[in-house]
Every structure is written in structure tokens, then in C-alpha cells.
Amino acid sequence: MKNLRILFLPGLGGDQRMFQPLGDALAAQGAPASPVGPVYPPLLPEEQRLSEYAARLFQAQRFDRSTFDMAIGVSFGGLLLQEWIAANKVRCRVLGLASTAWSGAGLTRIASTGASLVAAMPHGFCRPALDLLAAIYPIARPRLARRHVYAAMARDADASLFFGAGRLIKRWPGQPGLLHQTGTIIQMHGTADPLFDFAHTRLYRTPEIVIAGGDHLVFARHADLLARRLLLAL
């Protein structure tokens, strides 16, 4: 198979290193990939809607063309990707979404409450708080194979976005027309995701890959399942 052209938008606190498990799984099935994607800039105080941040993020990209074999969004990246596709900024043969939602109403109660609390955090506390999370992450996730990579990504992430994006997500109305204007959508979700409610996701459509008891990190834990399903859809 040819080298796949993939657009990848990681979750909050992540970067293109998050793609590696899926890249390895695709390569193992004879489908090497060349992912491209953004580095998330800081959140500006005047940005009150997810669509505003998504538009500014896209303007900063320098894609040589806007058509991809696959476009994949994880968590927050999945919301941004929906905005880009709905605005016809990018096109793809297959859209892959992992641990994401169709609107801000998909946040669980605990995630919605947490978003409100951290949004009120003084700006000067954001960086130390994220550094602390990065330091304890490998201890808190002893069974996650790439826990040290995730910790490193958090140390490199922008703290204003990490703690401020929740208010944008809560207000996000979603892109309901996306399900009708996009070709193939492959969605993966854990039934025990503590951030984006699985039951709410199923109100729109049942994910193709359902991980029973899976948490918010199903992309990291089950990239092989996603790779196989994405390739079948091409």
C-alpha cells in the first residue's frame, strides 16, 4: 500500500508523538503513514468559542494540499477536526474519531464541573499545575505503556490551553450536519470514558469500535483495532 497521507489532531496536552501507536499499527499491516498536524498555540483571552480557536489554528497551517487519505482526531482534537471539516477546510476519505464528542453536551458531569473549576484558576498557577500533573502522571498510570511519553508531552504543552479549553468545549454546539456531509466515519469510544460520555455519543450514532470498560485513553491502548478498521474503510 502507498504511504498514507494522514492529518492528525491530538488531544489536549499532546502533540504528534501521540500518533506513534497508530502509526506503528498501520505500518505493521503494510500501510506506512506520513502524518501531519498542528502544534497547538496558546488560547487567547478573547477566544470565547471553539470555532474561533479552530479557525486561528487552521490559518497557521501550511499544508501543501487539503485532501488526506485519513483525518484523525483524538479527544479535543476530534472537536477541532469536526470544525475544520464542516467548514470545508480539509477533506478526507476516512474520518477517525477517538474518545471525542459531538457537542459540549457530551461532557460528563465531572468533566463539566472540572472545566469550570480550572477555568477560574489564576493564570500564574497554570504552568506549575501542569508540570505537577506531568510529574505524577507515570505514577498515576502504571499500566499505560507510553506513560512517560504522555508525561513529556504534558511538560511541553501550553498550560493556558490545557486548562482553558474546557470552557470552549462546554459551549460548543457541535456540527450536526457533519454526519451527513462526510463520507466514512470510524469512531472509537470507551464505555467508561470519564470525560466524554459514551451514552451521549450513542445518541448520534453507535461507534464502530466500542471498548467495554475502556477509559479516555483507548487510542493509546487499542490503536491496533483502530488501524484495522480504518484500513477496511479505505
Secondary structure, 3 states (H helix, E strand, C coil): CCCEEEEEECCCCCCHHHHHHHHHHHHHCCCCEEEECCCCCCCCCCCCCHHHHHHHHHHCCCCCCCEEEEEEEECHHHHHHHHHHHCCCCEEEEEEEECCCCCHHHECHHHHHHHHHHHCCCHHHHHHHHHHHHHHHHHHCCCCCCHHHHHHHHHHCCHHHHHHHHHHHHHCCCCCCHHHHCCEEEEEEECCCCCECHHHHHHHCCCCEEECCCCCCHHHHCHHHHHHHHHHHC
